[in-house]
Amino acid sequence: MPLSYPDGTLAEHHACRHDAVVFDVSHLGTVRVSGPDAFEVLQRAFTNDLGRIEPGRAQYTHLLDRSDASVLDDIIIWWVDDERFDVMPNASNTQRVTDALAEESTAAGAGAVHAIDVTDTRAILAVQGPRARERLAAVSADIVAVERFSVAAVEWGGVDLIVAGTGYTGEDGVEISVPVGSAADLWNAIVDAGVKPAGLGARDTLRLEAGLPLHGHELGEGITSLQARLGWAVSWTKGEFRGRSPLEAEKDAGVTRILRGLATEGRRPPREGAPVKRDGLEIGIVTSGNYSPELGHGIALAFLPPDIAIGDAVVIDVRGTDLPAVVTATPFVTRSN
């Protein structure tokens, strides 16, 4: 996926917010987990409770470090059928996920489970935006019929696809897993239906406006689900899972920092790594920052002390220049439709 296509990041961003775009997100991983014991192993490996959903649905979840509950990866699980789950990690963490699944399978004594990295066999195309389904109707009515956080096997032109009503923009849309040999044909059909190609630049500004975390920024070493305000992806009622003990200890003690949104005036963007100050004292660090194309001013995410409230005034130190900011609720921008 390029940084942008010829029309540029701003045009691609606005197209996603007001029409439809397609991203090639094949850099994501896919670990296919199957077998009679697959459900049990996934329950032990990840934070969320698959018992909350059923086959034909998707779920967001976390893989934690056993010792300190750091979020090693944030993951979407596509529950394709009774004994098949497509686990979708960030690509650089695919091996980490397969290793964790192997460990949990051994710990559970689960002989009837298989976890195979099938990333190289498929591409993933994400079609996002308020007109995504309208545009996709010219490609396939069956793709359009896959609702938000649903998962379905779909045939298109004799090709077997897996489609999920998921995405990373804050807009409606679908993500389509297509065999690599047919990916270009599907991409061209989607573009021919009036969907604009979009690149990495727009994907990042869109996810930031939606307040969505990026691994390596708002999630990663030393960052827990609770600090990132993603405790809703943790089930305390399902039993044991990796990293539960340290995360539970943090829950009982209370977090020492929490992820917040920041809004600035003017077009100058806050940047990752910039210190956040109050009364001249550093209280946090910007984890992601950029100019918001929809709002017309800078926005950022930062870990701040838990006593900092929405509406509080702070200062971001941008290369020695004070940039006033206000602590703001996220998402910064809500869905256009």
ZADREN-847429 format. One record per residue (C-alpha): residue number from 1; chain; x, y, z. Coordinates in steps of 0.05 Angstrom, whole numbers, padded with zeros to 5 digits. Example, Ala and Ser with C-alpha at 12.3 -4.5 7.8 and 13.67 -1.06 7.14 Angstrom:
<atom nr="1" kette="A" x="00246" y="-00090" z="00156"/>
<atom nr="2" kette="A" x="00273" y="-00021" z="00143"/>
This chain:
<atom nr="1" kette="A" x="00000" y="00000" z="00000"/>
<atom nr="2" kette="A" x="00031" y="00067" z="-00021"/>
<atom nr="3" kette="A" x="00030" y="00129" z="00022"/>
<atom nr="4" kette="A" x="-00020" y="00158" z="-00027"/>
<atom nr="5" kette="A" x="-00045" y="00152" z="-00099"/>
<atom nr="6" kette="A" x="-00040" y="00210" z="-00149"/>
<atom nr="7" kette="A" x="-00099" y="00250" z="-00120"/>
<atom nr="8" kette="A" x="-00063" y="00254" z="-00053"/>
<atom nr="9" kette="A" x="-00078" y="00239" z="00020"/>
<atom nr="10" kette="A" x="-00128" y="00296" z="00032"/>
<atom nr="11" kette="A" x="-00171" y="00276" z="-00027"/>
<atom nr="12" kette="A" x="-00170" y="00203" z="-00006"/>
<atom nr="13" kette="A" x="-00187" y="00221" z="00066"/>
<atom nr="14" kette="A" x="-00247" y="00263" z="00045"/>
<atom nr="15" kette="A" x="-00270" y="00209" z="-00003"/>
<atom nr="16" kette="A" x="-00273" y="00159" z="00054"/>
<atom nr="17" kette="A" x="-00311" y="00207" z="00099"/>
<atom nr="18" kette="A" x="-00362" y="00226" z="00046"/>
<atom nr="19" kette="A" x="-00362" y="00172" z="-00008"/>
<atom nr="20" kette="A" x="-00320" y="00108" z="-00011"/>
<atom nr="21" kette="A" x="-00248" y="00085" z="-00017"/>
<atom nr="22" kette="A" x="-00211" y="00019" z="-00022"/>
<atom nr="23" kette="A" x="-00147" y="00002" z="00016"/>
<atom nr="24" kette="A" x="-00101" y="-00056" z="00001"/>
<atom nr="25" kette="A" x="-00088" y="-00079" z="00073"/>
<atom nr="26" kette="A" x="-00055" y="-00145" z="00054"/>
<atom nr="27" kette="A" x="00001" y="-00128" z="00103"/>
<atom nr="28" kette="A" x="-00045" y="-00153" z="00158"/>
<atom nr="29" kette="A" x="-00034" y="-00225" z="00178"/>
<atom nr="30" kette="A" x="-00082" y="-00284" z="00177"/>
<atom nr="31" kette="A" x="-00073" y="-00343" z="00223"/>
<atom nr="32" kette="A" x="-00125" y="-00397" z="00208"/>
<atom nr="33" kette="A" x="-00144" y="-00434" z="00272"/>
<atom nr="34" kette="A" x="-00186" y="-00496" z="00265"/>
<atom nr="35" kette="A" x="-00205" y="-00560" z="00300"/>
<atom nr="36" kette="A" x="-00252" y="-00582" z="00357"/>
<atom nr="37" kette="A" x="-00209" y="-00548" z="00410"/>
<atom nr="38" kette="A" x="-00199" y="-00482" z="00373"/>
<atom nr="39" kette="A" x="-00250" y="-00444" z="00414"/>
<atom nr="40" kette="A" x="-00218" y="-00464" z="00480"/>
<atom nr="41" kette="A" x="-00148" y="-00446" z="00457"/>
<atom nr="42" kette="A" x="-00170" y="-00378" z="00432"/>
<atom nr="43" kette="A" x="-00206" y="-00364" z="00498"/>
<atom nr="44" kette="A" x="-00141" y="-00378" z="00535"/>
<atom nr="45" kette="A" x="-00097" y="-00337" z="00488"/>
<atom nr="46" kette="A" x="-00137" y="-00272" z="00482"/>
<atom nr="47" kette="A" x="-00174" y="-00224" z="00528"/>
<atom nr="48" kette="A" x="-00244" y="-00220" z="00499"/>
<atom nr="49" kette="A" x="-00297" y="-00274" z="00507"/>
<atom nr="50" kette="A" x="-00317" y="-00310" z="00443"/>
<atom nr="51" kette="A" x="-00377" y="-00335" z="00482"/>
<atom nr="52" kette="A" x="-00406" y="-00265" z="00472"/>
<atom nr="53" kette="A" x="-00412" y="-00278" z="00397"/>
<atom nr="54" kette="A" x="-00424" y="-00337" z="00351"/>
<atom nr="55" kette="A" x="-00402" y="-00365" z="00283"/>
<atom nr="56" kette="A" x="-00412" y="-00313" z="00229"/>
<atom nr="57" kette="A" x="-00388" y="-00255" z="00273"/>
<atom nr="58" kette="A" x="-00323" y="-00217" z="00285"/>
<atom nr="59" kette="A" x="-00293" y="-00195" z="00351"/>
<atom nr="60" kette="A" x="-00238" y="-00146" z="00373"/>
<atom nr="61" kette="A" x="-00189" y="-00174" z="00425"/>
<atom nr="62" kette="A" x="-00119" y="-00168" z="00454"/>
<atom nr="63" kette="A" x="-00058" y="-00213" z="00463"/>
<atom nr="64" kette="A" x="-00024" y="-00195" z="00528"/>
<atom nr="65" kette="A" x="00046" y="-00205" z="00557"/>
<atom nr="66" kette="A" x="00043" y="-00255" z="00613"/>
<atom nr="67" kette="A" x="00087" y="-00215" z="00660"/>
<atom nr="68" kette="A" x="00062" y="-00143" z="00656"/>
<atom nr="69" kette="A" x="-00002" y="-00147" z="00613"/>
<atom nr="70" kette="A" x="00027" y="-00104" z="00558"/>
<atom nr="71" kette="A" x="-00014" y="-00109" z="00494"/>
<atom nr="72" kette="A" x="00030" y="-00150" z="00449"/>
<atom nr="73" kette="A" x="-00021" y="-00143" z="00393"/>
<atom nr="74" kette="A" x="-00092" y="-00122" z="00380"/>
<atom nr="75" kette="A" x="-00130" y="-00170" z="00337"/>
<atom nr="76" kette="A" x="-00195" y="-00181" z="00300"/>
<atom nr="77" kette="A" x="-00221" y="-00253" z="00300"/>
<atom nr="78" kette="A" x="-00266" y="-00273" z="00243"/>
<atom nr="79" kette="A" x="-00308" y="-00333" z="00267"/>
<atom nr="80" kette="A" x="-00320" y="-00364" z="00199"/>
<atom nr="81" kette="A" x="-00356" y="-00429" z="00219"/>
<atom nr="82" kette="A" x="-00362" y="-00476" z="00279"/>
<atom nr="83" kette="A" x="-00289" y="-00498" z="00279"/>
<atom nr="84" kette="A" x="-00254" y="-00445" z="00237"/>
<atom nr="85" kette="A" x="-00229" y="-00378" z="00260"/>
<atom nr="86" kette="A" x="-00187" y="-00329" z="00219"/>
<atom nr="87" kette="A" x="-00145" y="-00291" z="00269"/>
<atom nr="88" kette="A" x="-00122" y="-00224" z="00240"/>
<atom nr="89" kette="A" x="-00060" y="-00196" z="00275"/>
<atom nr="90" kette="A" x="-00016" y="-00138" z="00254"/>
<atom nr="91" kette="A" x="00032" y="-00169" z="00203"/>
<atom nr="92" kette="A" x="00096" y="-00159" z="00244"/>
<atom nr="93" kette="A" x="00063" y="-00196" z="00302"/>
<atom nr="94" kette="A" x="00038" y="-00257" z="00264"/>
<atom nr="95" kette="A" x="00093" y="-00303" z="00290"/>
<atom nr="96" kette="A" x="00081" y="-00278" z="00361"/>
<atom nr="97" kette="A" x="00008" y="-00297" z="00354"/>
<atom nr="98" kette="A" x="00022" y="-00367" z="00326"/>
<atom nr="99" kette="A" x="00072" y="-00379" z="00382"/>
<atom nr="100" kette="A" x="00021" y="-00358" z="00435"/>
<atom nr="101" kette="A" x="-00032" y="-00404" z="00405"/>
<atom nr="102" kette="A" x="00017" y="-00462" z="00405"/>
<atom nr="103" kette="A" x="00034" y="-00449" z="00478"/>
<atom nr="104" kette="A" x="-00039" y="-00446" z="00499"/>
<atom nr="105" kette="A" x="-00055" y="-00509" z="00459"/>
<atom nr="106" kette="A" x="00000" y="-00546" z="00497"/>
<atom nr="107" kette="A" x="-00022" y="-00517" z="00564"/>
<atom nr="108" kette="A" x="-00094" y="-00539" z="00552"/>
<atom nr="109" kette="A" x="-00074" y="-00607" z="00527"/>
<atom nr="110" kette="A" x="-00112" y="-00591" z="00464"/>
<atom nr="111" kette="A" x="-00091" y="-00640" z="00411"/>
<atom nr="112" kette="A" x="-00145" y="-00624" z="00360"/>
<atom nr="113" kette="A" x="-00126" y="-00553" z="00340"/>
<atom nr="114" kette="A" x="-00087" y="-00527" z="00281"/>
<atom nr="115" kette="A" x="-00059" y="-00456" z="00274"/>
<atom nr="116" kette="A" x="-00031" y="-00441" z="00205"/>
<atom nr="117" kette="A" x="-00004" y="-00376" z="00178"/>
<atom nr="118" kette="A" x="-00041" y="-00367" z="00111"/>
<atom nr="119" kette="A" x="-00022" y="-00293" z="00101"/>
<atom nr="120" kette="A" x="00015" y="-00307" z="00035"/>
<atom nr="121" kette="A" x="-00045" y="-00342" z="00004"/>
<atom nr="122" kette="A" x="-00094" y="-00283" z="00005"/>
<atom nr="123" kette="A" x="-00100" y="-00208" z="-00002"/>
<atom nr="124" kette="A" x="-00145" y="-00164" z="00041"/>
<atom nr="125" kette="A" x="-00183" y="-00106" z="00009"/>
<atom nr="126" kette="A" x="-00218" y="-00057" z="00055"/>
<atom nr="127" kette="A" x="-00275" y="-00017" z="00024"/>
<atom nr="128" kette="A" x="-00296" y="00039" z="00071"/>
<atom nr="129" kette="A" x="-00341" y="00100" z="00071"/>
<atom nr="130" kette="A" x="-00414" y="00120" z="00076"/>
<atom nr="131" kette="A" x="-00426" y="00101" z="00003"/>
<atom nr="132" kette="A" x="-00384" y="00037" z="00006"/>
<atom nr="133" kette="A" x="-00443" y="-00010" z="00003"/>
<atom nr="134" kette="A" x="-00478" y="00031" z="-00051"/>
<atom nr="135" kette="A" x="-00416" y="00028" z="-00094"/>
<atom nr="136" kette="A" x="-00404" y="-00046" z="-00080"/>
<atom nr="137" kette="A" x="-00474" y="-00063" z="-00103"/>
<atom nr="138" kette="A" x="-00446" y="-00061" z="-00174"/>
<atom nr="139" kette="A" x="-00394" y="-00113" z="-00155"/>
<atom nr="140" kette="A" x="-00434" y="-00162" z="-00112"/>
<atom nr="141" kette="A" x="-00499" y="-00160" z="-00074"/>
<atom nr="142" kette="A" x="-00473" y="-00216" z="-00029"/>
<atom nr="143" kette="A" x="-00414" y="-00173" z="-00007"/>
<atom nr="144" kette="A" x="-00460" y="-00115" z="00008"/>
<atom nr="145" kette="A" x="-00505" y="-00160" z="00050"/>
<atom nr="146" kette="A" x="-00449" y="-00173" z="00102"/>
<atom nr="147" kette="A" x="-00469" y="-00129" z="00160"/>
<atom nr="148" kette="A" x="-00425" y="-00093" z="00211"/>
<atom nr="149" kette="A" x="-00382" y="-00143" z="00250"/>
<atom nr="150" kette="A" x="-00413" y="-00202" z="00212"/>
<atom nr="151" kette="A" x="-00371" y="-00252" z="00173"/>
<atom nr="152" kette="A" x="-00393" y="-00293" z="00112"/>
<atom nr="153" kette="A" x="-00366" y="-00337" z="00057"/>
<atom nr="154" kette="A" x="-00384" y="-00305" z="-00010"/>
<atom nr="155" kette="A" x="-00373" y="-00327" z="-00082"/>
<atom nr="156" kette="A" x="-00353" y="-00275" z="-00133"/>
<atom nr="157" kette="A" x="-00341" y="-00294" z="-00205"/>
<atom nr="158" kette="A" x="-00327" y="-00365" z="-00185"/>
<atom nr="159" kette="A" x="-00278" y="-00343" z="-00131"/>
<atom nr="160" kette="A" x="-00289" y="-00359" z="-00057"/>
<atom nr="161" kette="A" x="-00283" y="-00298" z="-00012"/>
<atom nr="162" kette="A" x="-00289" y="-00286" z="00062"/>
<atom nr="163" kette="A" x="-00321" y="-00219" z="00078"/>
<atom nr="164" kette="A" x="-00325" y="-00184" z="00145"/>
<atom nr="165" kette="A" x="-00362" y="-00120" z="00164"/>
<atom nr="166" kette="A" x="-00299" y="-00091" z="00196"/>
<atom nr="167" kette="A" x="-00252" y="-00034" z="00184"/>
<atom nr="168" kette="A" x="-00204" y="00018" z="00213"/>
<atom nr="169" kette="A" x="-00232" y="00085" z="00192"/>
<atom nr="170" kette="A" x="-00293" y="00098" z="00236"/>
<atom nr="171" kette="A" x="-00337" y="00091" z="00174"/>
<atom nr="172" kette="A" x="-00382" y="00035" z="00150"/>
<atom nr="173" kette="A" x="-00353" y="-00017" z="00103"/>
<atom nr="174" kette="A" x="-00325" y="-00086" z="00093"/>
<atom nr="175" kette="A" x="-00258" y="-00122" z="00091"/>
<atom nr="176" kette="A" x="-00252" y="-00176" z="00038"/>
<atom nr="177" kette="A" x="-00203" y="-00235" z="00040"/>
<atom nr="178" kette="A" x="-00191" y="-00257" z="-00032"/>
<atom nr="179" kette="A" x="-00142" y="-00309" z="-00060"/>
<atom nr="180" kette="A" x="-00080" y="-00274" z="-00085"/>
<atom nr="181" kette="A" x="-00090" y="-00297" z="-00156"/>
<atom nr="182" kette="A" x="-00157" y="-00261" z="-00160"/>
<atom nr="183" kette="A" x="-00139" y="-00199" z="-00119"/>
<atom nr="184" kette="A" x="-00123" y="-00154" z="-00178"/>
<atom nr="185" kette="A" x="-00188" y="-00172" z="-00213"/>
<atom nr="186" kette="A" x="-00229" y="-00156" z="-00151"/>
<atom nr="187" kette="A" x="-00190" y="-00091" z="-00139"/>
<atom nr="188" kette="A" x="-00204" y="-00069" z="-00211"/>
<atom nr="189" kette="A" x="-00278" y="-00086" z="-00205"/>
<atom nr="190" kette="A" x="-00283" y="-00045" z="-00141"/>
<atom nr="191" kette="A" x="-00247" y="00015" z="-00172"/>
<atom nr="192" kette="A" x="-00290" y="00009" z="-00235"/>
<atom nr="193" kette="A" x="-00351" y="00015" z="-00189"/>
<atom nr="194" kette="A" x="-00329" y="00085" z="-00170"/>
<atom nr="195" kette="A" x="-00289" y="00070" z="-00107"/>
<atom nr="196" kette="A" x="-00226" y="00112" z="-00100"/>
<atom nr="197" kette="A" x="-00160" y="00078" z="-00082"/>
<atom nr="198" kette="A" x="-00130" y="00103" z="-00017"/>
<atom nr="199" kette="A" x="-00063" y="00095" z="00015"/>
<atom nr="200" kette="A" x="-00028" y="00093" z="00082"/>
<atom nr="201" kette="A" x="-00030" y="00168" z="00095"/>
<atom nr="202" kette="A" x="-00106" y="00171" z="00092"/>
<atom nr="203" kette="A" x="-00113" y="00107" z="00132"/>
<atom nr="204" kette="A" x="-00073" y="00139" z="00189"/>
<atom nr="205" kette="A" x="-00110" y="00206" z="00189"/>
<atom nr="206" kette="A" x="-00177" y="00169" z="00186"/>
<atom nr="207" kette="A" x="-00161" y="00122" z="00244"/>
<atom nr="208" kette="A" x="-00135" y="00181" z="00285"/>
<atom nr="209" kette="A" x="-00198" y="00222" z="00274"/>
<atom nr="210" kette="A" x="-00237" y="00159" z="00296"/>
<atom nr="211" kette="A" x="-00194" y="00154" z="00359"/>
<atom nr="212" kette="A" x="-00171" y="00084" z="00341"/>
<atom nr="213" kette="A" x="-00105" y="00058" z="00370"/>
<atom nr="214" kette="A" x="-00045" y="00039" z="00328"/>
<atom nr="215" kette="A" x="00001" y="-00016" z="00353"/>
<atom nr="216" kette="A" x="00069" y="00013" z="00368"/>
<atom nr="217" kette="A" x="00037" y="00079" z="00388"/>
<atom nr="218" kette="A" x="-00024" y="00072" z="00433"/>
<atom nr="219" kette="A" x="-00012" y="-00003" z="00444"/>
<atom nr="220" kette="A" x="00052" y="-00041" z="00456"/>
<atom nr="221" kette="A" x="00106" y="-00052" z="00507"/>
<atom nr="222" kette="A" x="00087" y="-00023" z="00575"/>
<atom nr="223" kette="A" x="00017" y="-00005" z="00552"/>
<atom nr="224" kette="A" x="-00043" y="-00044" z="00579"/>
<atom nr="225" kette="A" x="-00115" y="-00051" z="00554"/>
<atom nr="226" kette="A" x="-00138" y="-00009" z="00614"/>
<atom nr="227" kette="A" x="-00089" y="00047" z="00602"/>
<atom nr="228" kette="A" x="-00112" y="00050" z="00529"/>
<atom nr="229" kette="A" x="-00185" y="00054" z="00552"/>
<atom nr="230" kette="A" x="-00200" y="-00012" z="00518"/>
<atom nr="231" kette="A" x="-00223" y="-00050" z="00579"/>
<atom nr="232" kette="A" x="-00287" y="-00068" z="00541"/>
<atom nr="233" kette="A" x="-00244" y="-00118" z="00502"/>
<atom nr="234" kette="A" x="-00228" y="-00155" z="00566"/>
<atom nr="235" kette="A" x="-00274" y="-00208" z="00596"/>
<atom nr="236" kette="A" x="-00266" y="-00219" z="00671"/>
<atom nr="237" kette="A" x="-00319" y="-00273" z="00673"/>
<atom nr="238" kette="A" x="-00293" y="-00324" z="00622"/>
<atom nr="239" kette="A" x="-00237" y="-00352" z="00664"/>
<atom nr="240" kette="A" x="-00161" y="-00352" z="00656"/>
<atom nr="241" kette="A" x="-00126" y="-00318" z="00598"/>
<atom nr="242" kette="A" x="-00054" y="-00296" z="00583"/>
<atom nr="243" kette="A" x="-00035" y="-00235" z="00625"/>
<atom nr="244" kette="A" x="-00098" y="-00237" z="00668"/>
<atom nr="245" kette="A" x="-00062" y="-00234" z="00736"/>
<atom nr="246" kette="A" x="-00021" y="-00170" z="00724"/>
<atom nr="247" kette="A" x="-00080" y="-00137" z="00688"/>
<atom nr="248" kette="A" x="-00126" y="-00154" z="00745"/>
<atom nr="249" kette="A" x="-00075" y="-00125" z="00794"/>
<atom nr="250" kette="A" x="-00074" y="-00060" z="00754"/>
<atom nr="251" kette="A" x="-00150" y="-00058" z="00753"/>
<atom nr="252" kette="A" x="-00152" y="-00065" z="00829"/>
<atom nr="253" kette="A" x="-00098" y="-00013" z="00841"/>
<atom nr="254" kette="A" x="-00122" y="00036" z="00788"/>
<atom nr="255" kette="A" x="-00084" y="00059" z="00726"/>
<atom nr="256" kette="A" x="-00030" y="00111" z="00733"/>
<atom nr="257" kette="A" x="-00042" y="00139" z="00663"/>
<atom nr="258" kette="A" x="-00098" y="00138" z="00612"/>
<atom nr="259" kette="A" x="-00104" y="00152" z="00537"/>
<atom nr="260" kette="A" x="-00137" y="00218" z="00521"/>
<atom nr="261" kette="A" x="-00152" y="00260" z="00460"/>
<atom nr="262" kette="A" x="-00123" y="00329" z="00450"/>
<atom nr="263" kette="A" x="-00147" y="00384" z="00403"/>
<atom nr="264" kette="A" x="-00106" y="00444" z="00382"/>
<atom nr="265" kette="A" x="-00121" y="00508" z="00345"/>
<atom nr="266" kette="A" x="-00095" y="00521" z="00276"/>
<atom nr="267" kette="A" x="-00065" y="00476" z="00224"/>
<atom nr="268" kette="A" x="00001" y="00461" z="00259"/>
<atom nr="269" kette="A" x="-00002" y="00387" z="00279"/>
<atom nr="270" kette="A" x="00022" y="00357" z="00344"/>
<atom nr="271" kette="A" x="00071" y="00301" z="00332"/>
<atom nr="272" kette="A" x="00088" y="00234" z="00363"/>
<atom nr="273" kette="A" x="00137" y="00241" z="00420"/>
<atom nr="274" kette="A" x="00120" y="00313" z="00437"/>
<atom nr="275" kette="A" x="00116" y="00326" z="00513"/>
<atom nr="276" kette="A" x="00049" y="00347" z="00542"/>
<atom nr="277" kette="A" x="00054" y="00398" z="00599"/>
<atom nr="278" kette="A" x="00010" y="00429" z="00652"/>
<atom nr="279" kette="A" x="00033" y="00487" z="00694"/>
<atom nr="280" kette="A" x="00102" y="00479" z="00664"/>
<atom nr="281" kette="A" x="00110" y="00406" z="00685"/>
<atom nr="282" kette="A" x="00112" y="00348" z="00636"/>
<atom nr="283" kette="A" x="00052" y="00302" z="00648"/>
<atom nr="284" kette="A" x="00051" y="00259" z="00586"/>
<atom nr="285" kette="A" x="00074" y="00244" z="00515"/>
<atom nr="286" kette="A" x="00037" y="00249" z="00449"/>
<atom nr="287" kette="A" x="00032" y="00179" z="00418"/>
<atom nr="288" kette="A" x="-00001" y="00200" z="00352"/>
<atom nr="289" kette="A" x="-00015" y="00269" z="00324"/>
<atom nr="290" kette="A" x="-00034" y="00300" z="00258"/>
<atom nr="291" kette="A" x="-00076" y="00352" z="00223"/>
<atom nr="292" kette="A" x="-00149" y="00332" z="00219"/>
<atom nr="293" kette="A" x="-00175" y="00342" z="00148"/>
<atom nr="294" kette="A" x="-00247" y="00341" z="00172"/>
<atom nr="295" kette="A" x="-00239" y="00388" z="00231"/>
<atom nr="296" kette="A" x="-00187" y="00435" z="00202"/>
<atom nr="297" kette="A" x="-00141" y="00435" z="00263"/>
<atom nr="298" kette="A" x="-00091" y="00390" z="00298"/>
<atom nr="299" kette="A" x="-00111" y="00329" z="00339"/>
<atom nr="300" kette="A" x="-00071" y="00280" z="00380"/>
<atom nr="301" kette="A" x="-00073" y="00221" z="00427"/>
<atom nr="302" kette="A" x="-00031" y="00221" z="00490"/>
<atom nr="303" kette="A" x="-00024" y="00183" z="00555"/>
<atom nr="304" kette="A" x="-00040" y="00230" z="00613"/>
<atom nr="305" kette="A" x="-00052" y="00224" z="00688"/>
<atom nr="306" kette="A" x="-00121" y="00197" z="00704"/>
<atom nr="307" kette="A" x="-00142" y="00261" z="00740"/>
<atom nr="308" kette="A" x="-00137" y="00301" z="00675"/>
<atom nr="309" kette="A" x="-00209" y="00313" z="00653"/>
<atom nr="310" kette="A" x="-00244" y="00328" z="00588"/>
<atom nr="311" kette="A" x="-00241" y="00404" z="00577"/>
<atom nr="312" kette="A" x="-00175" y="00414" z="00615"/>
<atom nr="313" kette="A" x="-00124" y="00460" z="00582"/>
<atom nr="314" kette="A" x="-00053" y="00433" z="00570"/>
<atom nr="315" kette="A" x="00007" y="00453" z="00527"/>
<atom nr="316" kette="A" x="00042" y="00410" z="00476"/>
<atom nr="317" kette="A" x="00116" y="00425" z="00468"/>
<atom nr="318" kette="A" x="00128" y="00422" z="00392"/>
<atom nr="319" kette="A" x="00203" y="00430" z="00382"/>
<atom nr="320" kette="A" x="00209" y="00482" z="00435"/>
<atom nr="321" kette="A" x="00145" y="00520" z="00417"/>
<atom nr="322" kette="A" x="00084" y="00516" z="00462"/>
<atom nr="323" kette="A" x="00021" y="00493" z="00426"/>
<atom nr="324" kette="A" x="-00041" y="00502" z="00469"/>
<atom nr="325" kette="A" x="-00089" y="00443" z="00470"/>
<atom nr="326" kette="A" x="-00153" y="00420" z="00503"/>
<atom nr="327" kette="A" x="-00167" y="00350" z="00529"/>
<atom nr="328" kette="A" x="-00222" y="00324" z="00484"/>
<atom nr="329" kette="A" x="-00268" y="00263" z="00481"/>
<atom nr="330" kette="A" x="-00256" y="00213" z="00426"/>
<atom nr="331" kette="A" x="-00274" y="00197" z="00371"/>
<atom nr="332" kette="A" x="-00256" y="00266" z="00345"/>
<atom nr="333" kette="A" x="-00300" y="00253" z="00284"/>
<atom nr="334" kette="A" x="-00361" y="00207" z="00283"/>
<atom nr="335" kette="A" x="-00388" y="00167" z="00225"/>
<atom nr="336" kette="A" x="-00414" y="00208" z="00167"/>
<atom nr="337" kette="A" x="-00476" y="00165" z="00159"/>
